[in-house]
Amino acid sequence: VKEQHAWAVVVQNDSANTLADVAYVLHEVCSLPPEHGFALATKVHKNGVAQLGTYPTREEAEHLVVEIQLRGVRATLRAS
Amino acid sequence: MAQFFHARAADEAVAVDMSADVARFLRVIASDLVRVLEGGRTGGRHYRSLRTGRVFPPAYSDRRDSRGFRDRHGAVLREHIAASGRRVLAGWDGSRTVTLDHKVVRDWFIVYGHARTSMKRWQGSWIWVHTTAGTSTPFGIV
């Protein structure tokens, strides 16, 4: 069955990880260039959340959330 | 005595230098994290076991969806972290200096990143790691 909507992955701020930690994780998991990782991590730090991207299937989005959570950073997904 | 943890880039690796107490605590933290992830318990009074729900925060706003996420991925995630912990312990004897290649850095990040969030209430305060870039980041718990 084809899914009707995409799935958004959102990175959440927390009280444990520093901006550098989140940037490093995004760089490693998503292969983001360090400056993009820092920009996104800064957005997480300032706004509490930042959307990492949207993915066509839940499995794909969950896989990314698993990889991020594996490194101790909180990520969630939602239908978009 | 001042406690410290210094990490600096060294060719294709990371060279770490730390105080003896930090080394000892990091060993204990990795050992305890592995033990509780494997279903064992630590002897500490603040900390006994580690539920999957505490290791991995809700992935969805809906509680049932989050439970499903943990059912699908929780066991694999726990084992993945425990395996990283075992590699950290196997590759480092607790000495004050250690050189980590990038794969090992990933294991350290996974182990101590999780120790920091999952075991936060276990111990009281933080040690702060001063990197050569001049920034500080909480890395372990003392």
Backbone of each chain as ProteinMPNN parsed JSONL, in Angstrom:
{"seq_chain_A": "VKEQHAWAVVVQNDSANTLADVAYVLHEVCSLPPEHGFALATKVHKNGVAQLGTYPTREEAEHLVVEIQLRGVRATLRAS", "coords_chain_A": {"N_chain_A": [[0.853, -1.195, 0.0], [0.618, 2.118, -0.937], [2.059, 4.847, 0.767], [0.353, 7.699, 2.046], [1.446, 10.067, 2.739], [4.393, 12.009, 3.464], [7.184, 11.503, 5.728], [8.369, 13.31, 8.397], [11.473, 14.0, 9.924], [12.521, 15.068, 13.026], [14.787, 16.857, 14.983], [15.381, 17.057, 18.428], [15.907, 19.364, 21.082], [17.911, 18.914, 24.048], [18.885, 18.511, 27.507], [21.37, 17.527, 27.825], [23.144, 17.157, 25.619], [25.616, 19.042, 23.891], [25.825, 21.827, 21.614], [27.877, 21.273, 19.829], [28.018, 18.484, 20.056], [25.563, 17.666, 18.924], [25.868, 18.664, 16.352], [28.036, 17.117, 15.495], [26.908, 14.546, 15.501], [24.904, 14.837, 13.548], [26.474, 15.351, 11.382], [27.841, 12.928, 11.187], [25.797, 10.976, 10.912], [24.101, 11.89, 8.862], [25.825, 12.708, 6.979], [26.202, 15.397, 6.692], [27.778, 18.427, 5.734], [30.175, 19.879, 7.972], [29.616, 22.636, 8.563], [26.922, 22.865, 7.89], [25.85, 21.048, 9.633], [26.387, 22.33, 12.048], [24.828, 24.618, 11.695], [22.257, 23.562, 11.686], [22.225, 22.367, 14.192], [22.448, 24.632, 15.755], [20.008, 25.789, 15.26], [18.367, 23.906, 16.494], [19.209, 24.265, 19.103], [18.432, 26.916, 19.584], [15.672, 27.027, 18.932], [14.603, 24.782, 20.025], [13.711, 22.677, 18.508], [14.379, 21.191, 15.282], [13.709, 20.609, 11.924], [14.899, 17.873, 10.193], [14.532, 16.7, 7.724], [12.336, 15.392, 5.132], [10.875, 12.227, 4.406], [10.062, 9.59, 2.163], [8.955, 7.18, 3.105], [7.813, 5.598, 6.133], [9.551, 3.724, 7.185], [12.026, 4.506, 6.228], [12.323, 6.987, 7.489], [12.198, 6.182, 10.151], [14.499, 4.661, 10.307], [16.474, 6.596, 10.169], [15.929, 8.014, 12.522], [16.511, 6.029, 14.38], [19.296, 5.784, 14.006], [20.131, 8.284, 14.896], [19.15, 8.373, 17.53], [20.622, 6.309, 18.534], [23.026, 7.46, 19.029], [22.554, 8.996, 21.198], [21.175, 11.349, 20.884], [18.127, 13.116, 20.794], [15.572, 12.331, 18.588], [12.618, 12.642, 16.64], [9.745, 11.444, 14.778], [7.196, 12.328, 12.417], [4.089, 12.34, 10.649], [3.901, 14.189, 7.676]], "CA_chain_A": [[0.0, 0.0, 0.0], [1.431, 3.313, -1.014], [1.784, 5.771, 1.855], [-0.313, 8.899, 1.565], [2.163, 11.278, 3.123], [5.814, 11.832, 3.789], [7.478, 11.477, 7.162], [9.385, 14.311, 8.759], [12.34, 13.692, 11.075], [12.765, 16.303, 13.776], [15.773, 16.735, 16.061], [14.896, 17.777, 19.612], [16.918, 19.84, 22.037], [17.889, 18.255, 25.348], [19.728, 19.191, 28.487], [22.637, 16.809, 27.974], [24.056, 17.324, 24.495], [25.998, 20.394, 23.508], [25.648, 22.155, 20.2], [28.912, 20.543, 19.088], [27.639, 17.07, 20.028], [24.485, 17.481, 17.949], [26.46, 18.907, 15.026], [28.852, 15.954, 15.159], [26.013, 13.431, 15.195], [24.26, 15.099, 12.255], [27.536, 15.187, 10.383], [28.162, 11.515, 11.02], [24.649, 10.177, 10.475], [23.509, 12.378, 7.613], [26.909, 13.184, 6.118], [26.08, 16.843, 6.475], [29.026, 19.17, 5.93], [30.206, 20.387, 9.349], [28.963, 23.937, 8.735], [25.474, 22.642, 7.863], [25.528, 20.398, 10.893], [26.384, 23.357, 13.095], [23.685, 25.505, 11.471], [21.06, 22.858, 12.129], [22.326, 22.214, 15.654], [22.157, 25.956, 16.325], [18.548, 25.948, 15.191], [17.827, 23.056, 17.571], [19.543, 24.906, 20.374], [17.663, 28.162, 19.753], [14.222, 26.842, 18.803], [14.148, 23.573, 20.702], [13.56, 21.615, 17.499], [14.683, 21.543, 13.893], [13.364, 19.51, 11.02], [16.069, 17.418, 9.443], [14.125, 16.442, 6.35], [11.16, 14.54, 4.981], [11.237, 10.966, 3.767], [8.842, 9.052, 1.541], [8.349, 6.074, 3.853], [8.032, 5.594, 7.581], [10.737, 2.91, 7.456], [13.206, 5.326, 5.963], [12.406, 7.998, 8.548], [12.53, 5.491, 11.408], [15.911, 4.258, 10.251], [17.274, 7.773, 10.511], [15.713, 8.28, 13.95], [17.279, 5.005, 15.099], [20.717, 6.131, 13.942], [20.363, 9.473, 15.722], [18.947, 7.995, 18.936], [21.738, 5.438, 18.908], [24.127, 8.322, 19.478], [22.156, 9.725, 22.393], [20.485, 12.604, 20.574], [16.711, 12.814, 20.642], [14.924, 12.651, 17.312], [11.264, 12.104, 16.535], [9.208, 11.528, 13.425], [5.758, 12.596, 12.341], [3.578, 12.428, 9.289], [3.868, 15.611, 7.257]], "C_chain_A": [[0.884, 1.238, 0.0], [1.058, 4.279, 0.107], [1.272, 7.09, 1.294], [0.483, 10.164, 1.857], [3.626, 10.96, 3.403], [5.978, 11.832, 5.307], [8.626, 12.438, 7.454], [10.176, 13.821, 9.97], [12.741, 15.011, 11.729], [13.778, 16.02, 14.887], [15.331, 17.624, 17.213], [16.063, 18.219, 20.496], [16.826, 19.014, 23.329], [18.89, 18.94, 26.27], [21.107, 18.56, 28.606], [23.623, 17.117, 26.854], [24.366, 18.789, 24.234], [25.719, 20.583, 22.02], [26.65, 21.364, 19.354], [28.578, 19.061, 18.983], [26.602, 16.814, 18.931], [25.025, 17.666, 16.531], [27.27, 17.696, 14.575], [27.973, 14.778, 14.748], [25.355, 13.628, 13.832], [25.262, 14.94, 11.121], [27.781, 13.704, 10.123], [26.997, 10.724, 10.43], [24.164, 10.595, 9.089], [24.558, 12.845, 6.606], [26.76, 14.663, 5.778], [27.462, 17.474, 6.58], [29.017, 19.8, 7.324], [29.475, 21.722, 9.533], [27.438, 23.807, 8.694], [25.02, 21.976, 9.156], [25.454, 21.406, 12.026], [25.186, 24.287, 12.941], [22.401, 24.846, 11.983], [21.063, 22.691, 13.651], [22.035, 23.539, 16.352], [20.653, 26.218, 16.336], [17.867, 25.115, 16.285], [18.016, 23.739, 18.914], [18.659, 26.136, 20.623], [16.16, 27.92, 19.805], [13.69, 25.624, 19.556], [13.992, 22.402, 19.761], [14.073, 22.128, 16.158], [14.36, 20.345, 13.025], [14.572, 19.162, 10.165], [15.732, 17.191, 7.988], [12.851, 15.64, 6.327], [11.532, 13.343, 4.119], [9.967, 10.276, 3.28], [8.177, 7.932, 2.327], [8.675, 6.187, 5.335], [9.313, 4.824, 7.908], [12.014, 3.729, 7.286], [13.41, 6.357, 7.086], [12.791, 7.349, 9.875], [13.996, 5.084, 11.436], [16.811, 5.423, 10.659], [17.152, 8.109, 11.999], [16.498, 7.278, 14.796], [18.759, 5.385, 15.143], [21.045, 7.33, 14.84], [20.216, 9.114, 17.207], [20.069, 7.094, 19.444], [22.896, 6.248, 19.472], [23.712, 9.247, 20.615], [21.523, 11.081, 22.148], [19.022, 12.266, 20.31], [16.192, 13.261, 19.277], [13.551, 12.003, 17.294], [10.837, 12.137, 15.075], [7.706, 11.736, 13.475], [5.356, 12.641, 10.871], [3.508, 13.897, 8.899], [3.029, 15.775, 5.987]], "O_chain_A": [[1.78, 1.381, 0.832], [-0.124, 4.504, 0.368], [1.689, 7.539, 0.227], [0.213, 11.216, 1.279], [4.024, 9.805, 3.553], [5.045, 12.119, 6.056], [9.693, 12.378, 6.843], [9.604, 13.291, 10.922], [13.23, 15.932, 11.075], [13.634, 15.054, 15.636], [14.958, 18.781, 17.019], [17.067, 17.519, 20.625], [15.764, 18.48, 23.651], [19.636, 19.829, 25.86], [21.927, 19.011, 29.405], [24.81, 17.317, 27.111], [23.499, 19.656, 24.341], [25.422, 19.639, 21.288], [26.304, 20.85, 18.291], [28.822, 18.442, 17.947], [26.733, 15.89, 18.128], [24.676, 16.912, 15.623], [27.202, 17.294, 13.414], [28.258, 14.096, 13.763], [25.261, 12.683, 13.048], [24.928, 14.454, 10.04], [27.911, 13.28, 8.974], [27.195, 9.893, 9.543], [23.856, 9.749, 8.249], [24.224, 13.318, 5.52], [27.152, 15.108, 4.699], [28.245, 17.082, 7.446], [27.962, 20.212, 7.807], [28.793, 21.922, 10.539], [26.735, 24.549, 9.381], [23.961, 22.29, 9.7], [24.558, 21.34, 12.866], [24.59, 24.701, 13.936], [21.572, 25.489, 12.627], [20.034, 22.855, 14.308], [21.437, 23.555, 17.428], [20.106, 26.784, 17.281], [16.912, 25.565, 16.918], [17.11, 23.784, 19.745], [18.198, 26.36, 21.742], [15.454, 28.524, 20.612], [12.48, 25.456, 19.705], [14.127, 21.25, 20.175], [14.184, 23.333, 15.934], [14.698, 19.209, 13.357], [15.176, 20.014, 9.513], [16.552, 17.459, 7.109], [12.337, 15.248, 7.374], [12.379, 13.429, 3.231], [8.919, 10.372, 3.918], [6.963, 7.748, 2.231], [9.674, 6.789, 5.731], [10.07, 5.216, 8.796], [12.943, 3.65, 8.09], [14.527, 6.563, 7.561], [13.602, 7.888, 10.628], [14.65, 5.159, 12.477], [17.78, 5.25, 11.397], [18.139, 8.446, 12.653], [17.082, 7.646, 15.815], [19.394, 5.313, 16.195], [22.105, 7.378, 15.463], [21.044, 9.497, 18.033], [20.418, 7.114, 20.624], [23.656, 5.756, 20.306], [24.439, 10.18, 20.956], [21.35, 11.872, 23.075], [18.715, 11.253, 19.681], [16.356, 14.413, 18.876], [13.354, 10.934, 17.872], [11.481, 12.774, 14.241], [7.038, 11.37, 14.442], [6.161, 12.934, 9.986], [3.104, 14.743, 9.697], [2.883, 16.888, 5.483]]}, "seq_chain_B": "MAQFFHARAADEAVAVDMSADVARFLRVIASDLVRVLEGGRTGGRHYRSLRTGRVFPPAYSDRRDSRGFRDRHGAVLREHIAASGRRVLAGWDGSRTVTLDHKVVRDWFIVYGHARTSMKRWQGSWIWVHTTAGTSTPFGIV", "coords_chain_B": {"N_chain_B": [[43.438, 17.496, 43.17], [43.53, 18.422, 39.786], [40.995, 17.534, 37.484], [40.867, 16.226, 34.227], [40.228, 15.945, 30.684], [41.595, 15.612, 27.743], [41.376, 15.936, 24.286], [42.782, 15.522, 21.108], [43.284, 16.057, 17.593], [45.102, 13.653, 15.76], [46.846, 12.822, 13.184], [45.145, 10.363, 11.491], [43.607, 9.827, 13.618], [42.444, 10.147, 17.058], [43.985, 11.571, 19.741], [44.018, 10.978, 23.132], [44.231, 12.287, 26.365], [44.06, 11.983, 29.767], [43.132, 12.586, 33.211], [43.998, 10.409, 35.971], [41.82, 9.777, 37.63], [39.634, 10.437, 36.023], [39.954, 8.583, 33.972], [39.548, 6.236, 35.396], [36.866, 6.539, 36.25], [35.578, 6.663, 33.758], [36.015, 4.105, 32.803], [34.553, 2.64, 34.683], [31.987, 3.615, 34.194], [31.528, 2.784, 31.527], [31.676, 0.013, 31.904], [29.538, -0.444, 33.692], [27.4, 0.486, 32.171], [27.358, -1.337, 30.028], [26.833, -3.655, 31.485], [24.254, -3.211, 32.581], [22.773, -2.84, 30.271], [22.87, -5.33, 29.241], [21.167, -6.573, 30.843], [21.873, -6.942, 33.43], [22.639, -5.782, 36.776], [23.808, -2.907, 38.53], [25.824, -2.243, 41.412], [25.38, 0.127, 42.628], [23.665, 2.527, 44.675], [22.04, 4.397, 43.529], [21.224, 3.545, 41.136], [19.986, 0.971, 39.236], [18.797, -0.637, 37.174], [18.195, -0.481, 33.625], [15.745, 0.636, 31.801], [14.363, 0.167, 28.521], [12.791, 2.259, 27.694], [13.92, 4.35, 28.989], [16.372, 4.542, 27.899], [15.879, 5.161, 25.241], [14.195, 7.882, 24.159], [10.703, 8.851, 23.58], [9.778, 8.264, 20.221], [7.718, 9.141, 18.796], [4.892, 11.363, 18.946], [2.637, 10.135, 19.736], [1.798, 7.766, 22.152], [1.394, 5.001, 21.752], [2.508, 4.592, 19.236], [5.144, 5.199, 19.823], [5.736, 3.142, 21.563], [5.554, 1.03, 19.805], [7.693, 1.648, 18.148], [9.829, 1.234, 19.928], [9.453, -1.457, 20.373], [10.052, -2.464, 17.87], [12.698, -1.632, 17.442], [14.125, -1.433, 19.813], [15.55, -3.609, 21.087], [17.63, -4.151, 19.307], [18.92, -1.692, 19.269], [19.771, -1.485, 21.938], [21.566, -3.659, 22.054], [23.388, -2.798, 20.193], [24.539, -0.557, 21.423], [25.581, -1.788, 23.687], [27.462, -3.451, 22.464], [29.205, -1.552, 21.43], [30.141, -0.573, 23.853], [31.471, -2.829, 24.856], [33.526, -3.003, 22.995], [34.864, -0.608, 23.508], [35.826, -1.123, 26.086], [37.395, -3.363, 25.592], [39.366, -2.354, 23.969], [40.754, -0.517, 25.39], [42.649, -0.178, 28.209], [42.239, 1.334, 30.401], [44.191, 3.111, 30.813], [45.856, 6.321, 31.148], [46.427, 7.635, 28.792], [45.377, 7.333, 25.437], [45.02, 6.304, 22.086], [42.687, 6.814, 19.616], [41.164, 5.379, 16.833], [39.03, 6.399, 14.072], [36.763, 4.739, 13.976], [36.686, 3.76, 16.524], [36.355, 6.096, 17.942], [33.726, 6.612, 17.294], [32.48, 4.555, 18.727], [33.096, 5.363, 21.345], [31.707, 7.754, 21.424], [29.083, 6.859, 21.208], [28.824, 5.255, 23.526], [29.458, 6.997, 25.739], [27.852, 9.122, 25.166], [25.348, 8.005, 25.531], [25.569, 7.179, 28.164], [25.612, 9.586, 29.402], [23.033, 10.648, 28.952], [21.211, 8.56, 29.556], [21.934, 7.694, 32.061], [21.792, 9.766, 33.713], [20.658, 10.476, 36.172], [21.938, 8.834, 37.764], [24.431, 9.49, 38.781], [25.854, 12.414, 40.303], [27.133, 14.886, 39.223], [28.861, 16.63, 36.586], [31.742, 16.014, 34.546], [33.844, 18.148, 32.715], [34.886, 18.304, 29.474], [37.715, 19.49, 27.926], [38.338, 20.441, 24.85], [40.79, 20.611, 22.219], [40.011, 22.596, 20.585], [39.16, 24.536, 22.176], [36.665, 24.587, 23.206], [34.178, 23.467, 25.535], [32.788, 20.414, 26.556], [30.319, 18.37, 28.01], [31.252, 15.198, 28.964], [31.446, 12.941, 30.469], [30.399, 11.342, 33.517], [30.727, 12.078, 36.884]], "CA_chain_B": [[44.092, 17.349, 41.88], [42.623, 18.817, 38.706], [40.546, 16.47, 36.592], [40.828, 16.725, 32.854], [40.133, 15.013, 29.56], [41.996, 16.368, 26.557], [41.376, 15.172, 23.034], [43.285, 16.331, 19.987], [43.44, 15.319, 16.341], [46.451, 13.145, 15.533], [46.771, 12.123, 11.894], [43.796, 9.845, 11.217], [43.082, 9.327, 14.892], [42.267, 11.134, 18.114], [44.833, 11.263, 20.895], [43.329, 11.367, 24.364], [45.023, 12.32, 27.59], [43.101, 12.289, 30.836], [43.642, 12.336, 34.556], [43.787, 9.02, 36.401], [40.463, 9.609, 38.146], [38.695, 10.444, 34.89], [40.097, 7.279, 33.32], [38.906, 5.22, 36.244], [35.419, 6.718, 36.177], [35.086, 6.308, 32.425], [35.997, 2.64, 32.754], [33.418, 2.17, 35.496], [30.737, 3.974, 33.505], [31.353, 1.883, 30.382], [31.392, -1.336, 32.427], [28.184, -0.487, 34.246], [26.431, 0.645, 31.083], [27.277, -2.634, 29.344], [26.208, -4.624, 32.381], [22.802, -3.008, 32.703], [22.145, -3.057, 28.968], [22.777, -6.784, 29.057], [20.157, -7.076, 31.761], [22.396, -7.062, 34.785], [22.423, -4.648, 37.662], [25.005, -2.399, 39.185], [25.687, -2.271, 42.854], [25.172, 1.475, 43.145], [22.35, 2.713, 45.291], [21.23, 5.312, 42.738], [21.018, 3.078, 39.795], [19.938, -0.487, 39.274], [18.582, -1.235, 35.868], [18.002, 0.533, 32.601], [14.649, 0.265, 30.923], [14.518, 0.658, 27.152], [12.124, 3.548, 27.608], [14.797, 5.393, 29.503], [17.496, 4.658, 26.973], [15.431, 5.799, 24.013], [13.003, 8.688, 24.41], [9.637, 8.589, 22.613], [10.088, 8.668, 18.844], [6.482, 9.712, 18.249], [4.084, 12.055, 19.954], [1.646, 9.158, 20.183], [2.438, 6.795, 23.035], [1.383, 3.655, 21.165], [3.502, 4.566, 18.16], [6.472, 5.149, 20.449], [5.924, 1.788, 22.078], [5.832, 0.204, 18.63], [9.069, 1.95, 17.731], [10.748, 0.537, 20.848], [9.322, -2.901, 20.128], [10.731, -2.807, 16.617], [14.124, -1.29, 17.386], [14.756, -1.311, 21.125], [16.528, -4.665, 21.397], [18.802, -3.962, 18.442], [19.627, -0.506, 19.74], [20.462, -1.829, 23.199], [22.706, -4.514, 21.749], [24.369, -1.978, 19.473], [25.254, 0.252, 22.419], [26.376, -2.703, 24.514], [28.613, -3.891, 21.659], [30.153, -0.428, 21.439], [30.755, -0.556, 25.182], [32.426, -3.942, 24.96], [34.716, -2.659, 22.2], [35.594, 0.43, 24.241], [36.54, -1.765, 27.2], [38.408, -4.295, 25.078], [40.449, -1.637, 23.292], [41.359, 0.48, 26.283], [42.839, -0.833, 29.512], [42.028, 2.291, 31.477], [45.363, 3.976, 30.981], [45.567, 7.761, 31.05], [46.535, 8.073, 27.4], [44.895, 6.338, 24.484], [44.808, 6.827, 20.736], [41.461, 6.208, 19.096], [40.894, 5.638, 15.417], [37.706, 6.996, 13.936], [35.721, 3.774, 14.329], [36.638, 3.677, 17.984], [35.753, 7.361, 18.39], [32.279, 6.424, 17.168], [32.049, 3.752, 19.883], [33.17, 6.208, 22.548], [30.615, 8.716, 21.35], [27.838, 6.141, 21.496], [28.802, 4.809, 24.924], [29.403, 8.078, 26.722], [26.663, 9.909, 24.857], [24.22, 7.357, 26.192], [25.772, 7.214, 29.615], [25.282, 10.941, 29.833], [21.596, 10.885, 28.968], [20.445, 7.483, 30.186], [22.336, 7.454, 33.435], [21.992, 11.101, 34.265], [20.287, 10.55, 37.589], [22.729, 7.855, 38.485], [25.466, 10.198, 39.522], [25.449, 13.787, 40.526], [27.622, 16.049, 38.499], [29.512, 16.405, 35.311], [33.074, 16.522, 34.272], [33.792, 18.899, 31.471], [36.003, 17.955, 28.623], [38.222, 20.643, 27.211], [38.93, 20.004, 23.599], [41.848, 21.511, 21.757], [39.387, 23.737, 19.916], [38.882, 25.548, 23.186], [35.3, 24.492, 23.697], [33.997, 22.473, 26.579], [31.607, 19.617, 26.362], [30.192, 17.346, 29.045], [31.598, 13.938, 28.316], [31.262, 11.808, 31.371], [29.708, 11.647, 34.759], [31.474, 11.686, 38.08]], "C_chain_B": [[43.092, 17.657, 40.776], [42.275, 17.615, 37.83], [40.467, 17.021, 35.175], [40.67, 15.58, 31.878], [40.437, 15.84, 28.321], [41.974, 15.457, 25.335], [41.886, 16.072, 21.925], [43.444, 15.431, 18.766], [44.889, 14.903, 16.184], [46.415, 12.259, 14.292], [45.33, 11.663, 11.643], [43.134, 9.351, 12.498], [42.856, 10.491, 15.854], [43.117, 10.693, 19.3], [44.18, 11.831, 22.143], [44.302, 11.286, 25.53], [44.068, 12.728, 28.707], [43.738, 12.034, 32.198], [43.285, 10.906, 34.976], [42.365, 8.793, 36.898], [39.435, 9.579, 37.023], [38.752, 9.099, 34.178], [39.366, 6.201, 34.111], [37.382, 5.319, 36.158], [34.867, 6.316, 34.815], [35.04, 4.791, 32.244], [34.773, 2.09, 33.499], [32.101, 2.431, 34.768], [30.492, 3.034, 32.332], [30.991, 0.479, 30.858], [29.959, -1.44, 32.927], [27.134, -0.363, 33.146], [26.254, -0.681, 30.335], [26.511, -3.627, 30.205], [24.687, -4.434, 32.425], [22.097, -3.176, 31.361], [21.99, -4.542, 28.675], [21.82, -7.413, 30.064], [20.619, -7.26, 33.184], [22.083, -5.821, 35.602], [23.746, -4.179, 38.226], [24.758, -2.388, 40.679], [25.382, -0.916, 43.465], [23.781, 1.672, 43.71], [21.445, 3.583, 44.438], [20.71, 4.678, 41.462], [21.023, 1.565, 39.762], [19.753, -1.119, 37.898], [18.257, -0.124, 34.877], [16.922, 0.053, 31.639], [14.881, 0.853, 29.529], [13.87, 2.034, 26.989], [12.968, 4.687, 28.125], [15.996, 5.605, 28.573], [17.08, 5.455, 25.741], [14.147, 6.568, 24.274], [11.948, 8.42, 23.343], [10.005, 9.112, 21.219], [8.884, 9.312, 18.172], [5.767, 10.479, 19.358], [3.03, 11.116, 20.516], [2.331, 8.039, 20.973], [2.505, 5.387, 22.428], [2.401, 3.536, 20.04], [4.913, 4.471, 18.729], [6.764, 3.759, 20.996], [6.247, 0.833, 20.924], [7.247, 0.398, 18.129], [10.056, 1.199, 18.615], [10.664, -0.98, 20.654], [10.101, -3.317, 18.883], [12.244, -2.655, 16.722], [14.864, -1.374, 18.718], [15.846, -2.335, 21.387], [17.798, -4.487, 20.572], [19.62, -2.756, 18.903], [20.405, -0.8, 21.019], [21.708, -2.646, 22.911], [23.81, -3.725, 21.04], [25.201, -1.148, 20.458], [26.14, -0.638, 23.285], [27.62, -3.174, 23.757], [29.661, -2.781, 21.582], [30.886, -0.371, 22.777], [31.792, -1.656, 25.348], [33.697, -3.632, 24.166], [35.55, -1.585, 22.886], [36.441, -0.211, 25.341], [37.652, -2.682, 26.71], [39.611, -3.549, 24.502], [41.168, -0.631, 24.163], [41.441, -0.119, 27.682], [42.663, 0.118, 30.692], [43.217, 3.197, 31.714], [45.004, 5.432, 30.695], [45.665, 8.289, 29.631], [46.073, 6.949, 26.49], [44.725, 7.025, 23.132], [43.652, 6.065, 20.104], [41.364, 6.448, 17.6], [39.42, 6.019, 15.288], [36.568, 6.027, 14.266], [35.567, 3.681, 15.844], [36.051, 4.964, 18.573], [34.234, 7.243, 18.343], [31.758, 5.61, 18.357], [32.061, 4.579, 21.165], [32.005, 7.193, 22.577], [29.304, 8.052, 21.732], [27.752, 5.795, 22.99], [28.624, 5.986, 25.881], [28.276, 9.06, 26.43], [25.454, 9.315, 25.558], [24.362, 7.364, 27.7], [25.31, 8.565, 30.157], [23.78, 11.159, 29.929], [20.846, 9.814, 29.756], [20.727, 7.359, 31.667], [22.475, 8.755, 34.21], [21.709, 11.174, 35.76], [21.119, 9.613, 38.445], [23.758, 8.55, 39.369], [25.125, 11.681, 39.511], [25.898, 14.834, 39.549], [28.422, 15.641, 37.273], [31.008, 16.71, 35.393], [32.999, 17.2, 32.911], [35.074, 18.633, 30.692], [36.438, 19.183, 27.831], [38.928, 20.16, 25.956], [39.983, 21.004, 23.172], [41.275, 22.705, 21.024], [39.024, 24.821, 20.915], [37.462, 25.521, 23.687], [35.234, 23.421, 24.773], [32.741, 21.685, 26.307], [31.503, 18.581, 27.469], [30.421, 15.993, 28.413], [31.34, 12.751, 29.212], [30.61, 12.283, 32.654], [30.587, 11.22, 35.92], [30.598, 11.856, 39.313]], "O_chain_B": [[41.947, 17.208, 40.822], [43.131, 16.799, 37.485], [40.044, 18.158, 34.965], [40.936, 14.42, 32.191], [39.629, 16.669, 27.904], [42.496, 14.343, 25.366], [41.485, 17.23, 21.81], [43.699, 14.232, 18.876], [45.801, 15.69, 16.439], [46.006, 11.1, 14.35], [44.411, 12.481, 11.591], [42.204, 8.545, 12.452], [43.052, 11.656, 15.507], [42.977, 9.575, 19.796], [43.834, 13.011, 22.2], [45.083, 10.342, 25.655], [43.35, 13.721, 28.584], [44.756, 11.351, 32.307], [42.389, 10.282, 34.408], [41.768, 7.751, 36.628], [38.484, 8.799, 37.061], [37.716, 8.538, 33.821], [38.658, 5.366, 33.548], [36.694, 4.308, 36.013], [33.806, 5.696, 34.731], [34.13, 4.263, 31.604], [34.066, 1.207, 33.013], [31.217, 1.576, 34.733], [29.378, 2.54, 32.155], [30.11, -0.169, 30.291], [29.253, -2.402, 32.624], [26.1, -1.029, 33.19], [25.13, -1.092, 30.047], [25.646, -4.352, 29.713], [23.934, -5.401, 32.316], [20.945, -3.608, 31.318], [21.086, -4.952, 27.948], [21.683, -8.635, 30.127], [19.85, -7.683, 34.047], [21.353, -4.932, 35.162], [24.686, -4.959, 38.38], [23.624, -2.509, 41.141], [25.151, -0.809, 44.669], [22.826, 1.04, 43.258], [20.224, 3.534, 44.583], [19.842, 5.238, 40.792], [21.98, 0.941, 40.22], [20.485, -2.035, 37.522], [18.07, 1.031, 35.259], [17.151, -0.808, 30.789], [15.511, 1.9, 29.381], [14.357, 2.87, 26.228], [12.767, 5.844, 27.756], [16.55, 6.701, 28.481], [17.823, 6.31, 25.258], [13.117, 5.967, 24.58], [12.255, 7.828, 22.308], [10.476, 10.239, 21.062], [9.004, 9.943, 17.122], [6.011, 10.264, 20.545], [2.581, 11.287, 21.65], [3.311, 7.448, 20.519], [3.503, 4.679, 22.558], [3.074, 2.514, 19.902], [5.766, 3.762, 18.195], [7.888, 3.264, 20.907], [7.095, -0.05, 21.049], [7.919, -0.556, 17.737], [11.007, 0.597, 18.117], [11.664, -1.69, 20.757], [10.725, -4.378, 18.846], [12.991, -3.455, 16.157], [16.095, -1.385, 18.745], [16.934, -1.99, 21.849], [18.907, -4.653, 21.081], [20.851, -2.796, 18.923], [21.563, -0.405, 21.155], [22.78, -2.369, 23.451], [25.0, -3.954, 21.259], [26.422, -1.055, 20.328], [27.287, -0.302, 23.58], [28.701, -3.284, 24.337], [30.861, -3.046, 21.661], [32.095, -0.149, 22.826], [32.862, -1.433, 25.913], [34.803, -3.952, 24.601], [36.78, -1.63, 22.859], [37.617, 0.114, 25.506], [38.714, -2.772, 27.325], [40.735, -4.048, 24.54], [42.098, 0.035, 23.709], [40.43, -0.515, 28.263], [42.91, -0.252, 31.84], [43.256, 3.954, 32.683], [43.98, 5.727, 30.079], [45.04, 9.298, 29.305], [46.341, 5.773, 26.739], [44.333, 8.19, 23.06], [43.643, 4.834, 20.065], [41.468, 7.586, 17.142], [38.663, 5.97, 16.258], [35.528, 6.443, 14.777], [34.461, 3.542, 16.367], [35.339, 4.927, 19.576], [33.538, 7.717, 19.241], [30.717, 5.938, 18.927], [31.135, 4.497, 21.973], [31.401, 7.431, 23.623], [28.509, 8.613, 22.487], [26.724, 6.02, 23.629], [27.737, 5.968, 26.734], [27.799, 9.751, 27.33], [24.631, 10.042, 26.115], [23.382, 7.536, 28.425], [24.703, 8.658, 31.224], [23.301, 11.783, 30.877], [19.947, 10.13, 30.536], [19.856, 6.964, 32.441], [23.176, 8.832, 35.219], [22.42, 11.841, 36.512], [21.021, 9.6, 39.672], [23.919, 8.225, 40.546], [24.226, 12.129, 38.799], [25.071, 15.619, 39.084], [28.618, 14.46, 36.987], [31.462, 17.535, 36.187], [32.174, 16.844, 32.069], [36.184, 18.732, 31.215], [35.632, 19.827, 27.158], [39.991, 19.543, 26.021], [40.056, 22.112, 23.704], [41.956, 23.716, 20.851], [38.62, 25.915, 20.522], [37.084, 26.351, 24.513], [36.126, 22.581, 24.896], [31.735, 22.244, 25.87], [32.508, 17.969, 27.831], [29.808, 15.69, 27.39], [31.042, 11.66, 28.727], [30.317, 13.465, 32.836], [31.128, 10.114, 35.924], [31.04, 11.58, 40.428]]}, "name": "protein", "num_of_chains": 2, "seq": "VKEQHAWAVVVQNDSANTLADVAYVLHEVCSLPPEHGFALATKVHKNGVAQLGTYPTREEAEHLVVEIQLRGVRATLRASMAQFFHARAADEAVAVDMSADVARFLRVIASDLVRVLEGGRTGGRHYRSLRTGRVFPPAYSDRRDSRGFRDRHGAVLREHIAASGRRVLAGWDGSRTVTLDHKVVRDWFIVYGHARTSMKRWQGSWIWVHTTAGTSTPFGIV"}
